[in-house]
Amino acid sequence: MSENKKKFETEAIRTQLERTDFLEHSAPLYLTSSFVFEDAEDMRASFTEEKQRNIYSRFTNPNTSEFVDKICKMEGAESGHAFATGMAAVFSTFAALLNSGDHIVSARSVFGSTHTLFTKFLPKWQITTSYFNINEPETIERFITSNTKILYAESPTNPAIDIIDLELLGNIAKKHNLILVIDNCFATPYIQQPIKYGAHLVIHSATKLIDGQGRVLGGVTVGRADLVREIYLFSRNTGPALSPFNAWVLSKSLETLAVRVDKHCENALKVADFLENHPKINWVKYPFLKSHPQYEVAKKQMKLGGNIVAFEVKGGIEKGRNFINAIKMCSLSANLGDTRTIVTHPASTTHSSLAEADRLVVNITDGLVRVSVGLEHVDDIISDLEQALN
């Protein structure tokens, strides 16, 4: 089998560091802050990058390199860089590529902290953002100006599980010479590869499904080599580095990503089917339900529907709180992508920083509940949700 024809699952397992003299089967941990040099010339050549090697773990480390290499192969990316968290990856990507006076066009449906970055912090450096409605993609080009540099979106969105046509975004970015950046956290590279549709950079919060067990924080940006180079240089000097231990955990997690996500998605579809037929639910959104408004787009660009189900309990915020308080087995947490099923009320947690009017624009109602469907037996997950609804 040729090197470039290995399947996704094989790349996740067989992309690894060169073995040391001990010939270890699994990559060892490199818990060191720095690396030594053979002599003065080796040190000079390393710092001028005439020689590619590890210098300091804030720059690179064997464990982070293995993790990034795996993500690059999974996403079809030329290069990448790892970060301490997903939001460190988001901020560093924008900070490295934008200058004062630049403009972002973004889908309005973005993670709450990303929204805060766009509206509170980037404006300090005269970097502005215009939002388009993800359900009105035909309006995107109206927001593009002469100083627009980046087109940005999440798909599926957090937490309303809307889908945007990545191919459409890729075409718009190409037409207007924009950098297309996609947050692929909810899909993972196993379900969706935005670079195939024209994305130049792809961001992940590795804290979520990539880790998959709620253990460590991490983030990664992969994509076009020249853009990643700028992100690397920014990060090398500002320090949002992924720790070698977390990188080692995340790299090992990728080896089981495919089998885990398969089961997550199988469970999630069954949970969505159950909720859609429950009399106390107003609506359910899951990409692979035929009732989803962007079902056809989801089927075109996603291998599976993901593990997140969004729905609204009848009766507004009071009934929604009653439902949350009645949960017994599932966890109440703001995280997602864990082996454990997690129930979240976005209006009071992950998106509480948004004004009510801003939440409603992106379909985050007071009664919206987000379920990150885990790996427990699906009958037990449904049983807990059913008793809480009743």
N, C-alpha and C positions, 0 to 999 in steps of 0.2 A: 504494500500500500504506500503510495507516495505521500510525502509530508503534507502537501496542501489538500489532501482528500480525506483527512481524518474527520470523523463526525464530532458533533458538539460535545457529547459525553466523553469521548476519548481525549479531546483537547483539554477538557477540564481536569482530567486525571493525569495525563501524560506530559503536560507542559510543566517542566520542573527545572530546578537549578541543576547545574552540573554537580555530580557527587564529589564529596571530598575524598581523602585517602581512606576514610573509614567505610566507603561504599554503602552509605546508609540508603535504605529503601524510601524512606519518607524524609522530606526536607528538614534539616535541623533548624533550630532557632538561632538567630544571630543577634543576641542581646548585647550589642556593643554600640557605644556612642560614636566611635571613630575607628579608623583603620590605619595601619602603619605602612610606611614606605620603605623600599629597599635602600634608597640612597637619595641624595639631593636632586639628581636628575629625574628620578622616578617621581619625586614630590613635585618638581617644576612641571613636568609633562602632564601630571594628573590634574593640577590646578588650572593649567591652560587648556585642558580637555584634548590635548594631543593624544592622550591615552585615556581610554574609557575604563574607569574602575571606580570602586567605592572609596570615598574619601571620609564622609561624615554622614551619619544616619539621618540628619536633617535634609540632606540632599538625596541620597539613595541608600538602600540597604538590600542585601540579597533577598530577604523575605518580601519586601515591598516590590522588588523587581519581579519576582515570580508571580505575585498576585496581579500586578499590572499586565504582565505578559499574557496571563490567562484571559483577563477581561478583553484585551486587545484582540486576541484570536476569536473570542466569542462574538464580539461586536463587529469584526472585520475592520478594525482601526489600525492606523499606521503606528501610533504612539499613544502614551498615556502617562498620567501622574496620579499618585494616591495621596489622600488627605486624612486628617484626623477624624473628620465627620463629613456627612453629606453637605451640610451648609458651608463648611470650609471649602469644599469643592465648588459650590455655586458661587460664593463670594470671590474666591481666587480666580475663577474663570472670567468673571466680569471685570474684576479689578485689573487683571493682567492685559485684557484686550481693549479696554475702553479708555478714552482720554476725555478730559474736560470738554464739554460741548457735544459729546456723542449722544446718540439717542437709541433706545431699545423699543422695539415693538413686541409686545408679549401677549399671550393669551391671558385673559382676566382670571381664569381658574388656575391659580398657582398656590403652592404651599404658603401658609401664613407667614413664615419667616422670610420667604423669598419676596412676598409682597412688601413686608416691612423694609427689606433691603432696597427695593425699588423706590419706595415712597419716602423713606426717612433718611437713609444713609447715603445712597448714591447721589441724591440731589445736593449734598454738601460739596460735591465735586462737579457740580453743573452737568451731571449725567441724568437725563430725563427718560421717562418711560410712558408710552401710550399703550393702552389696553384694548384688545379686540375681544368680542364675545365669541367664545369657542363654538357656539351654535350658529354663528353668522360668519363663516370663513370668507364669504364673498366680500366682506368689508375690510379685510386685512390691508389691501393695497392703499386704501384711503389714509392710513396712518403713517405710511412710509414717507419720509422727508429726505432732503439732501444730506442730512447728518445722521440718518439711521444707519447703524452698523450691525446690530444683532437682531435676529428674529428668534423668539424663544417660546417654548411651550412644554407642557407636561402632557403625556397621553399614555394611559388613562389619567384623568385629573384627580387631584386629591381635594376633597373627599367625595365629590359628586359623581365620579366615575364616568365623565364624559370622554368621548373619543374624538380626536381630530385627525384628518387625513394627512399623514406625513408626506405622501407624494405631492400633495398640493402645496404644502409648506416648502418642500424642496424645490419645486418649480418657481415659486415666488422668490425664494432666496436667490436662485440662480439668475432670474430675470433682473433683479435689482442689486445684484452683487453684494448680498448680505451674508453674514455668518449665521448659519442655522444651528441653534443649540437646543437639544432635546433632553429633558429629564426623563429617563427611562426606568426610574426606580420601581414603579408599580408593575411593569411588565417583566423586567430582567432581560438580559440578552438571550435567554432561552426562549422566551415568548416572542420577542420583537427586536429587530436590528435596524434602528433608524437610519444608519449610514447607507443602507440599501436604497433608501428613499430620498437621499440628498442631504442628510444632516452632516455637518462638518465636525460637530462635537457632541458627545453623549455623556451625560452626567448620571451617576448613581449615588444614592445613599446606601452604602454597603451594609449599614446597620440593619437594614430591613431583610428582605428575602435572601440576599446574598449570604449574610451570616445565618439567618434562618432560625436562630435559637435564642435571640435576645441576650447575647453575651457581650458583644463588643461594639464600639463605634468605628465608623470608617466611611470614607468617600473616595470617589475616583472620577476623573475626567479623561476620556479617550477620544481619539479622532485624528484629524489631519496633523501631520508631524510639525509643520511650521507654527501652527497655532498652539499645540501642546508645548513646544519649545518656549514660547512666551510665558505660558502658564507655569512651567517648571522654573524659569528664571525668577518670576515673581515669588513663587512659593519658597524657593531656595533662600531667598533673602528675607522673607517675612515669617517663615517658620510654621505653617499649619501642617506639619508632617504627620503621616500615619506611623504609629509605633511598630517596630518589628514584630512584637508579640501579636498585636491585632492583625497585622498583615499575614502572619503565619496561620492564625485562626481562620481568617477569611479565605485564604488560598485553599486550606483544607475543606472549608465549607463549599467551595465551588465544585468539588469533586462529587458532591451529592445534590447539587442544585437541580439537575434535570429530574431525578426521581422524586425529590421533595416537591417541586413545583407541579409535576404531573398530579400528585395526590392532592395538593392544595387546591388545584383547579377542579379536579373531580368533585371534591367536597363542596367547593364554593358553588358550583352549578346546581348541585342538589339542594343546598341551602337556599339559593335564589329561587329555585322552583317552588320550594315549600312556602317561602315568604310571599311569592307572587299570588299564591292561591289562598292566603290567609285573610279572613274577613276584617281583621283589625289593622291591616296595612293599606295605606293610600297608594303607594307605588314602590316599585323595586327597580334598581338599575344594576345590571351586570352585563358586561360587553357581549357575552354569548347567549343572552336571552333574546329571542326574536323581538320582544317588545322594546328593546333598547333603541333609542332614536338613531344611533350610528351603528347598528348591528352589522350592516353590510361592509362598512369601513373597517370595523373591528375584525371581521372574518377575513378581509383582504390582507391586513398587515400584522395580525396577531395569530400565533400558533394555537393559543389557548386563551381563555378569558381572564386569567389572573385569579388572585385569591381574595379580592376585596369586593364586598357586596354593600351597596348603599340602599337604604330604604327609609320611608317615613311612616311613623306610627300615627294612626288616627287619634285626634284629640289634642294635638299641639304639644307644647313644651311640658305640660303637667303629665300627660300620658307617657310622653317620652322619658321623663324622669322616673316615673313609676316602673316603666319597663327596665331601665338601667338598674334601678334599685332592687328589682326582683331577680336579676341574674344570679345564678348560684355557682355553676361550674366555670363558665367563661370568665376571662380576666377583664377588669376595667382598667384600661391603660391607654396612653396616647401613642404607644408604639404600634407597629404592624409587621407582618411577615414572620412572626414567631411560629414555632411548632404549636404553641397554645393559641386557641381562638381568643381574639381580643375584641371587645365591644367598646366603642368610643362615641361620645357625643361631641361632634366637632364644634358646634356653636359655643360651647363652654370650655373647650380645651384647645385643640390644635389651631382653631381659627377664631379664638376669642378676642384676638387683637383687632379684628376687623369690626367696623361699625355694622349694625344690623342691616342697613341699606346695602352696604358692600357685600355682605354675605348673601343676601337675597339675589343679587345680580348673578351670582354664580351658583344659585340653587341650593345654598346651604340654609335650609329652613331651621326653625327652632326644634322641630321634631325629627330632623335628619339623624339617623344612626348609621355609623360605619362599622361593619364587621370584617375583621381580618380573619378569614377562616383558616383554622389550623389543621393539625394532623391527627386530632383525636378521631375516634370512630364517628362518622357523620351522623349516625342515629343519636348519639349522645349530644352532639352539638345542637341538632334540631330539637331534641327533647328539652334542652335548657332554654332555647329561644321560645319554644312553644309555651312552657310553663310561665315564663316571664310575661309573655303577651297575654296570657289568660289570668 
